[in-house]
């Protein structure tokens, strides 16, 4: 994979693990590659602000920088493509073409915008409660945002089968810890075994796929949610549009 393709796939969130490794190595060792990345990343942020005047001013500055560097140290790869990138960015800023065509959706931003931990609606905890059960410990840890402890307790609850909603809240805990693959498995189990949280599980499963940059499964899960449930239906429709 050449440098241009690495950059292209990075901004499309399509790099493989091996590609990510190569990408970060180049950022550390290849000065021109790092400069190209910083230039295009800067353009991305300017474009997303939607301010055409700021964009034009930025591009004027970029062009001056490019011309100065071209005279001092010509580079067939870097500066030629910087000029192309600037031209494309100008068209984008003027509204001629959509920026998403080139960059793709920002999965992390979409996830952060839509994710909100589901509240504990299963186990009521009060200070006067004398119950010292494992279930209480699990939900108390969850309410206190002590997700590591909650995971441990929910996993133990699963082994004894004492809560019918364990997988759903286990998935919530995993998502809050950034453990997306573990959350996906717990949500799949919720969908199979927990009728009460089936709709909610589909919503959070789509978000877990989104965080994992699995757009295909995220879209499929959102479509199923929209077609079969009312939970978060409008948000699901909006999110699905963002992905396409």
N, C-alpha and C positions, 0 to 999 in steps of 0.2 A: 504494500500500500504506500503510495507516494505522499508527499507532504500536503499537497493540495487536497487529496482525498481524505487525509486525516482531519484536516481542518473542517472540511465540508461535513464529514460524518459527526464530528464533535458538536457542531452547531445544530445538527439534526438529532442529537442524542442517540446516535446509532453505533457508537464505538463498542466493539467487543472488549472483553477484559484484556486481551492481548493488545488490542488497539489503544486502550487507555494507558497501558504500561508504556508503549512506544511513544504515545503523545506526551506523557509527562517527562519521559527521558529527553525528548527533543526540547521541551520547554527549558530544561535545566542545562542542556549542552549546546543547543543551536541558537545563536543570537538572532539570526534572521527569522527563524521560525517563531521565536518568542515575539519578535517585533510584529510579524504578520498577525499573530494571534491577538496581541494587545490592540492592534489597529482595528481588526474586525470586531473584536469584543466591544471596543469603545463605540464603534458605529452602531452596534446592536442596541446599546443603552440609549444613544442619542435618538435613534429611530423610534424606540418604544416610548419615549417621552412625547412623541407626536408633535413636536414643535418644529415646523419647517424652517423658521428663521434661524433657530439654533443649529439645525442640521446644516443649512447652507454655510453658516459661519465656520462650523467645524470642518466642512469639506474644503473651504478655502484654506484653512490652516493646514489640513492634511496635504493638499496639493503643493503648498509652498514647501512643506517638509520633504515631500517626495522629490520635488524638483531639485532641492538643495542636495539631497543625498544621492540623487541620480548623477549629479555633476561630479561629486566627490568620490563616489564608489558605486558604479553601475552594477545592477544585479538583474539579470534576465528574469529570474523567477519572482523575487519579492516585489520590486517596485512596479513592474508591469501589472501584476495582479492587484496591487494596491490601487492603481488607477482604475482598473476594471471594477474593483469593489466600490470605489468612490462613485463611479458612474451609476452602478446599480443602486447604491444607497440614495443617490439623488432622486432617481426615479421613484424609489419607495417613498421618500419623504414628500414627494409631490403627489402621492396617491395614485400613481399609475399602475403599480403592482403591489401585491400584498407581501409584507415582510415575512409572514408565516410560510410563504411558499419556499423561502430560502432557509429560514431558521427552524421551522417546525415549532410545535408547542413547547413551552417551558414547563416540563413535568413537575419539577420541584415547586415552582410558583403556583401551579394549578392545585397541587396537593395541599400546600400550605393554606391556600385560600379556602379550600373546601373541607379540610379535616377539622373536626371538633370531637373530642372524646365523648363517648356516650355516657350519660350519667348512670349512677347506680340506681336502678329501679326495682331491684330484686330483693335486696336485704336491707332493712331499716336498722340503722345503728344509732343508739342513744347512749349518753354518758352513763345512765343508770343501768344500762343493759349489763347483766351479770354473765351473759353467755360468753364462754371462752372457747367456742368451737372453731374448727379450722375454717369453716365458711365465713364466720365473722371476721377472723383474721385476714382472710383473702379480700373481702370487700372493704374492710377498714383500711388496709394497705392501698387498695385501689382509690378510695376516696381521698387518701392523704397524698396521692400521686407518688407513692413509693412502689413503682411498677416492678422493680426487680423482686421485691418481697411478694408482691401480688402474683407474679408469674410463678414463683416457687409454690405459693399456697394453692393457686388454681391447678397447677400440675398435680399436686398431691391430692386435691379434691377429685381430679379425674380418675386417679387410681382407685379411689374408694366409691366413686359414683354417687356422691352426695348432693350434687347440684345439677339441675337440668340445663342451666345456662352457663356452665363453666367455660365452654369453648368460646362463646361470644366475648366474655370479659377477659379471657386469656388473650384473645386476638387484640382487643383494645389495649391491653397492657403491652403486648409486643409492638403494636404500632407506635405507641408513645415512646418506646425504646429504640425505634428505628429498625426493628427486626421484621422486615417486610415479608420475607419468605415464610417465616414461622407464623406470622399473622395470616397469610394466605391459606396455609394448611388448616389453621384453627377455624377460619371463616368457612372454608369448604365443609368442614365437619359440622359447623353450626347449620349450614344450609341443608345438610342431609338429615340432621337429627333434632333440630330445634324449631318447631313450627312458629313459636312466638316471635322469634327474632329473625325469621327468614328474610323478610324484606330489608331490614336494617343490615343484615349480613351481606346482602348483595351490594348495597351502597358502599359499605366499608371495603368489600372485596374489590370493587372497581377502583377505589382509592389506593389500595395496597398494590394493585397491578400498575396503577399510574405512577406510584412512587418507584416501582421497579422498572419503569420505562417500558412496560409491556403494553403498548397501545392497542394491540389486537384484542387481547383479553379484557382490557379495561373497557373498550368500546362495546364488545359483545356483552359484558356484564351490565353495562349501563342500558343497553337496548332491552335486555331481558327485564331489568328493573322497571323501565318505563312502560313496557308492554303488559306487565303482570302485577304491579303494585302501585300504590299512591305515595308511598314513603319517599320523600325527597325527589318527587317526580320532576318538578320544575328545575331544580338544581341539576338533576341528572340530564335533562334535556339541554340545559345551557352548557354543561361540561362536555357533553357529547359533541356539540357544535364547535367547542373550542379545540377539540381533537381532530376535526376534519376541515 
